[in-house]
Amino acid sequence: MVKSLITLILKPPYGSEDSFAGLMFALSQIASGIIEKSDVVLMHDGVYNAKSNQKPETIEMPSIIDVINNLQTFVCKIYCIEEDLKEREIEDIIDGVEIIKSDKLKDILNEYDEIITF
């Protein structure tokens, strides 16, 4: 039985459903009790999901920040790859997001039973 899941988010928050769907999937797994541990890694263009100054209402989209805050309410870890943040010149990120170096990612992924990518 799968007890832990990590979701990799590779896409930016707006322009497609991928990141919203991935974050909602991670949230649904932990909120329903299906999974004991459900965490998220924001990488590549997915690091844009960690930007703290998003204004989704201007494009009539749901808030990614609200979903991330809900995940954190369930004590889900949200990791963000430092090199991807620097490459995209993103400095101001959501509180509680843990910045990690890419060489630590393999060790983190090895802690989970399943990995899913959005």
Order of alpha helices (4+ residues) and beta strands (2+ residues): beta-alpha-beta-alpha-beta-alpha-beta-alpha-beta
